[in-house]
Amino acid sequence: MAHLLINNVNIVNEGKIITADVLITKGRISHIAPEIIPLSGTRIINATGKYLLPGMIDDQVHFREPGMTGKGCFETESRAAIAGGVTSFMDMPNVDPQTTTIEALEAKYQRASEVCYANYAFYFGATNTNIEEIRKLKPQQACGVKVFMGASTGNMLVNKKEALEQIFKESPILVATHCEDSLTIEQNEEKYREKYGEKVPMREHAQIRSVEACYKSSSMAVELAKKYNTRLHVLHLSTKKELSLFDPALTLEKLAKKRITTEVCVHHLFFNDDDYERLGSQIKCNPSVKSRENQEALLGALNQGIIDVIATDHAPHTWTEKQGTYFNTPSGVPLVQHALLTSLEFYHKGLLSLETIVQKCAHAPALIFDVKERGFIREGYWADLVLVDLNTSYRVNKDNILYQCGWTPFNGYEFQSTIDMTIVNGHIVYEKGEVNLEHYAQRLTFNRDD
């Protein structure tokens, strides 16, 4: 198709909603106007009453490839992503082999180029000993350097102060952190093991992976970033207490100048510790889903501009793995297919505006990571778009779950919106429940000097 014309659509972009036509040519947005006369060979999509958003850029996923493909892989999870309106993703390094060398990083890019349905970038993993590899990184090679300042899936804990100092001082690109204090968690685990043995109730995960464990680590990260003027992005904030560490930026102009930014994930917004009774290990994740007070504070911080990004931390495990007792059940939740729909639930509840959702899901990650020509509905930008029907509901069931693991904590839930269509690089890749199995994804590039 030479041209694609989306007619009479409500465009949500850069703090405004306007009704216009959008013409897509050769993969890019070529024209936005109140009325566009179609050329010969143009496919016309009547989008009256629907909303066009920039595709979600998910800055934190674990697609499990290489080495853990029994849980998920680039092909299956990126397919689920486009079904959920996620057009670009940034994948984590705690795989097998770990992405802690330039060679391992480039191998992932090669594999992704063969099988991905959504645009892709990868984090480079930091360890206690690979500072030389970090120094060799070129700004276009990775979206960021990932530092696990707390033990999580895959043994990549960076716990030596000297190593942290070097990473924060010398990383040539943004540093993204998982912040939980391991010693605090270990002490809490021992306390609850003494109380319950191996049968610790899942609800106690919120106390084991506690507020204090998060704050102790995230405050250290912020302190280091200020000391070395590091470009820091703190991932998956889960507590009210941590909000005091960050400055607000309500406008895109102010956000572009922030040196220390942060993110919240959809499950920390949607669930709280009351939900462990119903869902148990399905919402066991690191950092933990915590109290309603923390949940409500996170939502408020989005509107205040304190939290900059909404993401997923998509982390699939098999259903069998999730059936164990507390200490032998892995942490992680599959989310990319339902993240944007979850965010839109807060619009329907009157808690987040559409403009705010678009800023947090698309504009902000594009700005924070310097993503080139994506994340906005602008003439000349790549056409990564999602068409949303806010008036048609979507019920999740086992037949429409696309994650390789085959489950979701949203099973049976009826969202108030539907992802009608997803466009990646100007191509319709998902439409009315059907995935286009052609591959149009591209490696993300960045507005950074090598």
N, C-alpha and C positions, 0 to 999 in steps of 0.2 A: 504494500500500500504506500503510494508516494506521499499522500497527505492524509492527515486525520484531523477532523474538525469536531470539536466538542461545542455544541450549540447551547446558548441560553443557560449557562451554568452559574451557580453561586460560587465565586472564587474566594477562598479564605487564604489571605496572604498578607504578611507584613502589617498586621494589626487592623486590617480592613476586610469587609465582605462586599464585593461588587458582583453584579450580574453582567456577564459578557460572554463572548465566543473566544475559544482558544484554538489556534491552528498549530498543528505539529507537522514539521517537515524535516526529513532526514534525521530523525531522532531528537530534534530540538524543538523548543517552543519558538515558533517563528513570528507569531503575531497574536496580540490580545487586543480585542476591540469590541465595541457594543454590537457590531454586526459585521460578519466576514462573509463575503460571497465565495462559495466553494469553487475550486478549480475542477477541471475534469479529472476523474480518477480519485476523488476525495471520498473517504468513508466519513459519513456524517453520523454523529451520536447525539441524539436529542436528550439533553440532560436537564430539562426543565424541572425545577423543584429539588434537584440534587446539588450536592456540594463537592467542589473540587479542591483537594488539599495537596500540597507537596507530599510526596511519598515519605513515610516515616524512615528516618535514619536511626537504626538501633545501634547505639555505641557500645553495647556489651552483650555478646552472645557466646555460648559454648556449643558449637556445632559438632564437637567430639571427634573431628577428623584432623590428623591421622590417629590410629591406634585404639580408638574407642567406638568404632563404628557399629557395635552392637546396640548402642544407645541412640545414635543419630549420625548423620554425615552431611557434607555440604549439599548434596543433591536433595535429600529428603527435607532437611530443615529449611533450606532456602526456598523450596517449593511451598512449605507451610508459611514462610514469611510473606511471599507475594500474595498468598490467599488472604493474609491479614493486612495488606496495605503497606508492608515494610519493603521498600525498594532498595535499600542499602543496609549492610550490616558490617560490624567490626568484631572480629572473632578473637577469642582469648588464647593464650599460649600454653595452658596447662593440659597438653595432650601428650601423645607418646609416638615419636620422641617430642620432648618439650621444644617449644619454639624459642630457644635461647641461643641460637647461632644464626648467622646470615643464611647459611645453607638451608637450614630447616625452614626459615621464613620464606625463602624463594620457592622451596618445594611446595609449600602450601598455596602460594599464588599460582603455580603451574597447575596444580590439581583443581583449584577453584575455577580457573579459566576454562576447564573442560566440562564442568558439571553444574555450575551455579546458575540459579534463576534470578537472583538478586545481585546487585553490585556489591563488591566485597573489598575489605581491607583487613589487615591483621596487626595485632599487637606483637611487639617483641617482648619476650619475657625476661625479667631481671632475676638474678640469683645473687647469692653472697659472693660469687667469684667470677662473674662474667662482665665486669666493667670494661674490659678491653673490647669485647664484642659490641657493647653499647656505644663506645666511642667511635666505632667504625660505621655505625648506622648513618645512612643518608636520609635526609628529611622526607623523601618520597617513598622510602622503603616500608614504612610502618605508620599506622595511624597514631601510635603512642607506645611508650614503654610501660608495661604493666608490672607493678610491684605488689606482691602479696605481703602486706604488713600484718598478716594474720593467716594461720594455717587454714586452707580450704581444700577443694578437690584438686588433687595432684600436688605432690610434695614440692612446692616452690616457695616456701616461707623465706623471706629476707629478714633476718632477725639480728644481724650484726650492725651496730651503730655506724661503724666505719664504712661498711658497704652502702648503707642508706645515705650517708653523707656524700659519698662519691657519686651515687646515682643521681641524687637531687642536684648536685653541683654540675655534673658533666653531661647529663642526657641532652642530646642535640634536639630532641622533640619533647612534646608534652609527656608528663609522667601521670599515669592513672593508677590509683591505689585502691586495693581492698583493705579496709581498715577495721581490724579486730585484734585486740591484744591477746596473744596466745596463752600467756601465763595466767591471765585472769580466767580465760575459758577453761584451762586445765584444772585450776583450783575449783571452779564451779562444777565441773564434771565429777571430780572426786567427791565433793560434798553431796551431790545428788545420787551418785553411785552408792555411797554409804547409806543413804536414806531408802533407796528403792532397789538396789542391786542392778541387774541388767534390764529390769522392766521399768525404766524411767518413763513416765507419761510424756507423750509428745508435746503437750502444752508447756512442759518445763524447758523446752528449747529456748523459749523467750527469756528465761532467767539464766540459763547456762551461757547462751550467746547474748550477754546482757547489755544494757545501756552503757554501763561503765566500761565494758570491754571495747565497745565501739568508740566511745569518747576518748578513752586513753590513747588509742591508736590514731584516730583522725586528728586529734589535737597535736600529736607529734608530727604528722604529715604536714599540717598547716604551718607549724613552727619551722620545719625544715625548708618548706617552700619560701617562706618569708626571709629566712636566713640567706638563701642562695638565689632568690628571685626566680624560682622554678615555675614554669607553667604547669600547674597542678590541677588535676581533675579527680575529685574524690567520688568514687563510685558508690552506688546503692546505699544512700543515706537511709537510716531506719529509726532515728531517734529524735525527739524534740530537743534534747540537750545539745546535740551536735550543731543545731542551727545557729547557735551563737558564734560559731567559728567563721561564718561566711557573711559577706556583704551583699546587700540587695542590688539587683540591676534589672529594672523593669523594662527598659528600652533595649532594642538591639544595639544601639550605639554604645550604651554603657556596657552591655554584655561583651561586645567586641574588645573592650579595654580591660576586662577582668583577667587577672593573673591566676586566681584561684577560684575554680568553679566546682559545681557538684551536681549530682544526679539522684533521682529517686526512681525505683522500679515499680511497675504497675501492681505487683502483688503486695508491696508494702502500703500502697494506697488503697487497695481493694479489700484486703483481709486484715484481721487483727487476731489477738490471741484467743478470742471466743471461738474462732473458726477451727482451732485444733480439735475440738470435741467432735466436729462433723467430718473434718477432712484429714486429721492426723498427719501422717508422714507426707501426704500430697502437698502440704505447704511447708514442709521442713526445708529450710534453705539457710544459707549463710550470706549476710547476717540474717538473724531470725526475724520473722513476723512478730511484732510486739503488741503492746496494749493499744486500746482505742485512743487513748490520749496521744500517743506517739503518731498513730495513723492520722488523726485529725490535724495535728501540728504540721505534718508533712504536706497535706493538702493545702493548708493555709499558706505555707512557705512558697508554694508554687505561685500563688496569686500575689505574694509580696515580692517576688523576684529573687528570693534567697536561694531557692533551688532552681537550677537552670534547665535541666534536661529530664525528660521522661524516657526510660528505657526498659529493658526486660530482664537482663541477666539470664536469658533463656538457657536452661541447663537440664536436658532430658536424662532420665534414668529409666531402665526397664521397670515395668509394673512389678515383676518378681522382686527386683532389688528393693523396691519401696515397701515390701511387706514384712520386713524384719523388725526386730526390737530397736529401741532408740539408738544404741551405740553401733549397731551394724546396718543401719539404714542410711544411705547416702543423702546428702542435702542437694537440692536442686529442683527446679520447676520448669516444665516446658511452657513457653508463653508467646512466642513470636506470632502465632496465628491469631491470637486474641488480644494482643496488647493495645492496638488502636481502638478496637471495639470497647475494651475496658475503659480506656481514657474517655471515650465518648459517653459512657455511662455517667460520668461526672458532669458532662454538659447537660444531659437529660435531668439530672438531679439539681441543676442550678448551681453547682459548685465550681465549675470551670467553664470559661467561655470557649467557643470554637477558636477564637484568635489565640488564646493562651495555649490551647492544646497544640495548635500548629506551631507556635513558637517553641514549645518545649520538645516536640517530637521531630521537628524538621529544621527550622531556622537555627535554633541554638546549637545542636550538634554540628551543623554545617559550619557555623562560625567558630565554635570552640576548637574543632579539629582542622580548620582551614580547608574544608572540602571544596574542591574547585567546581563551580558551575552546577551545583545541586543544592537542594534544600529550600528553594524558593520557586515561585511561579513567576519567572521573569523571561522576557524575550531574549533569546540567545542561550538560555540555560538548557541543559539536558531535560527532556520531558520524562521525569520520574514523578508520576502523579497517581493519586487514588481518588476515585469517584465514590462518594458515600451517599447512601440513601438513609436519611435520618428518620424516615417515617415507616420503614419496613423492618420488622424484627427478625432476628436470626437466632435459632435455637441450636445449641451445640449438642451433638450426639456422636456415638461411636462411628457412624458412617461418614461424618464430614470432618473428623479429626485427621489432619495430615501429618502430624508428628510421627516419626518412625516408632517411637515408644508406644503410640496408640492410646494415650490417656491424657487427661487434663483435669485440673481441679474445677474447671468450668463445665464439665460434662453435665448436661441437663439444664444448664443456665440459658435463659432467653435474653439476649442482648436487644436493646431497643433500636439499634442501627444495623445496617448491612453494608459490607464491602461489596459494592456493585462491580467495580472494575479497577484493576491495577495496571499501570503503564510503566514500563522500564525502558529507558532510552528510546522512547517514541513508539514502542511496540506493546500491544495489548497482550499481557502475559497471564491475566486472570480476568474472567468475565462470567458473572452470574453462576458461580460455583464450579467453573471449569478452568483448569490450568492449561495454558499453552505450553507444550513440552519442548518448544524450540528454545534455544539458549541465546539470550540477548544481553546478558549481564556483562559489565565491564569492571576492571580494576579501578578503584577510586584513586583519583589524583588530588594533589593538595597545593594550595597557594603558598608554597614554601620554597625558599631558595636552597639548592643543594650546596 
